[in-house]
Amino acid sequence: MSSIRFVALPTAIVTALQAGGPDANHQTPEHAISTGGDGVPCRHCLNFVEAGAPYLILAHRPFTTVQPYAECGPIFLHVAACERYAATTELPPMLGSDQYILRGYNNEERIIYGTGQIVPTVQIPERAQALFERADVAYIHVRSATNNCFQCRIERA
């Protein structure tokens, strides 16, 4: 039985951004139209934005505090409301690349050195469970292996 769950961005944060609220850089999110494929993963439903559908490009900082380890980077969201991905043990549909970076963080939202690793997508659950064997790992980020963009969070189930 899996002891992890994949967690999407909170709906309250996404709804504010979809309504034109400022991103992490205090800018209005940019609008674009998806060409389809696996290049535009929505961080709320954890699925791809369909071809022809509008989406937002914005800066996001997936941390509650601003400190040296609180990385900020680009993410995508559907323009229209979408259903939040249910926190589940199943790999989210948007994780379509061959590999991702997994990185552990402590309760102070600081990177735990030595936890970052590029992992084949099919091995993400196994690697996440291994990281959670460490008492100092509070949660894990799944990030792009090529651009380091935040994808989603993994928590203990």
C-alpha positions as CSV (number, residue, x, y, z in Angstrom):
1,M,0.0,0.0,0.0
2,S,1.3,3.4,-0.9
3,S,2.1,5.9,1.8
4,I,2.2,8.9,-0.4
5,R,-0.2,11.3,-2.1
6,F,0.2,13.8,-5.0
7,V,-1.1,17.2,-4.1
8,A,-2.2,20.0,-6.5
9,L,-2.2,23.7,-5.9
10,P,-5.0,24.8,-3.5
11,T,-8.2,25.9,-5.2
12,A,-8.3,29.2,-3.4
13,I,-4.9,30.2,-4.8
14,V,-5.9,29.1,-8.3
15,T,-9.2,30.9,-8.2
16,A,-7.6,34.1,-7.3
17,L,-5.1,33.8,-10.2
18,Q,-7.9,32.9,-12.6
19,A,-9.8,36.0,-11.5
20,G,-6.7,38.2,-12.5
21,G,-5.0,38.3,-9.1
22,P,-1.3,39.0,-9.1
23,D,1.3,36.1,-9.3
24,A,4.3,35.7,-7.0
25,N,6.0,38.6,-8.9
26,H,3.0,40.8,-8.3
27,Q,2.2,40.7,-12.1
28,T,-1.1,39.8,-13.8
29,P,-0.8,36.3,-15.3
30,E,-0.3,36.2,-19.1
31,H,-2.9,34.6,-21.3
32,A,-2.0,32.0,-24.1
33,I,-3.7,29.3,-26.2
34,S,-2.6,25.7,-25.9
35,T,-1.4,23.9,-29.0
36,G,-2.1,20.6,-27.2
37,G,0.3,17.8,-26.4
38,D,2.1,17.6,-23.1
39,G,3.7,21.0,-23.0
40,V,1.1,22.8,-20.9
41,P,0.4,21.0,-17.6
42,C,-2.1,22.7,-15.3
43,R,-1.0,22.7,-11.7
44,H,-4.5,22.5,-10.3
45,C,-6.2,19.6,-12.2
46,L,-2.8,18.1,-12.8
47,N,-3.8,17.4,-16.4
48,F,-2.7,18.9,-19.7
49,V,-4.5,22.0,-21.1
50,E,-6.3,20.8,-24.2
51,A,-5.5,22.1,-27.7
52,G,-7.2,25.4,-28.4
53,A,-8.0,26.0,-24.7
54,P,-6.8,29.2,-23.0
55,Y,-4.3,29.0,-20.2
56,L,-2.4,31.3,-17.8
57,I,1.4,31.6,-17.6
58,L,2.5,33.0,-14.2
59,A,5.2,33.1,-11.6
60,H,4.5,30.8,-8.6
61,R,6.4,30.3,-5.4
62,P,5.1,27.0,-3.8
63,F,6.0,28.1,-0.2
64,T,4.3,29.9,2.6
65,T,7.3,32.1,3.4
66,V,9.8,34.1,1.4
67,Q,13.3,32.9,2.2
68,P,16.4,31.9,0.3
69,Y,15.2,28.4,-0.5
70,A,11.7,29.5,-1.6
71,E,12.2,29.2,-5.4
72,C,9.9,31.0,-7.8
73,G,9.3,30.0,-11.3
74,P,6.8,29.7,-14.2
75,I,3.7,27.5,-14.1
76,F,0.5,27.1,-16.2
77,L,-3.1,27.0,-15.1
78,H,-6.4,26.6,-17.1
79,V,-8.1,30.0,-17.5
80,A,-11.5,28.5,-16.7
81,A,-12.2,26.8,-13.5
82,C,-11.1,23.1,-13.4
83,E,-11.6,20.5,-10.8
84,R,-8.7,20.2,-8.4
85,Y,-6.8,16.9,-8.6
86,A,-7.9,14.7,-5.7
87,A,-4.9,14.0,-3.5
88,T,-4.3,10.4,-4.4
89,T,-1.5,7.8,-4.7
90,E,-1.9,7.7,-8.5
91,L,0.6,9.4,-10.7
92,P,-1.0,12.6,-12.1
93,P,-1.8,12.5,-15.8
94,M,0.4,15.6,-16.5
95,L,3.6,13.7,-15.5
96,G,4.2,12.8,-19.1
97,S,7.9,13.3,-19.3
98,D,10.4,10.4,-18.9
99,Q,11.9,11.8,-15.7
100,Y,11.5,14.5,-13.0
101,I,13.5,15.9,-10.1
102,L,12.3,14.9,-6.6
103,R,13.5,17.1,-3.8
104,G,12.8,16.9,-0.1
105,Y,12.0,19.8,2.2
106,N,11.8,20.2,5.9
107,N,9.1,21.8,8.1
108,E,10.8,25.2,7.7
109,E,10.4,24.9,3.9
110,R,14.2,24.5,3.4
111,I,15.8,22.1,0.9
112,I,17.2,19.0,2.5
113,Y,20.6,18.6,0.8
114,G,21.2,15.1,-0.6
115,T,17.5,14.4,-1.3
116,G,17.4,15.9,-4.8
117,Q,17.5,13.4,-7.6
118,I,16.4,12.9,-11.2
119,V,14.1,10.0,-11.1
120,P,12.4,8.1,-14.0
121,T,8.7,8.9,-13.8
122,V,7.6,5.3,-13.1
123,Q,9.9,5.2,-10.1
124,I,8.5,8.4,-8.5
125,P,6.3,6.6,-5.9
126,E,9.1,4.3,-4.9
127,R,11.6,7.2,-4.5
128,A,9.2,9.4,-2.6
129,Q,8.4,6.6,-0.1
130,A,12.2,6.1,0.4
131,L,12.6,9.9,1.1
132,F,9.8,9.8,3.6
133,E,11.7,7.2,5.6
134,R,13.8,10.1,6.7
135,A,12.3,11.9,9.7
136,D,13.5,15.3,8.4
137,V,11.6,15.2,5.1
138,A,8.2,17.0,5.6
139,Y,7.2,17.0,1.9
140,I,8.6,16.6,-1.6
141,H,8.4,18.7,-4.7
142,V,8.1,17.1,-8.1
143,R,10.0,19.4,-10.5
144,S,10.8,19.4,-14.2
145,A,14.1,17.5,-14.9
146,T,15.0,20.0,-17.7
147,N,13.7,23.4,-16.4
148,N,13.2,22.8,-12.7
149,C,9.6,24.1,-12.9
150,F,7.4,23.1,-9.9
151,Q,4.9,20.4,-11.0
152,C,3.2,19.3,-7.8
153,R,3.8,18.3,-4.2
154,I,4.0,14.9,-2.6
155,E,3.0,14.4,1.0
156,R,2.7,11.4,3.3
157,A,-0.7,9.7,3.0
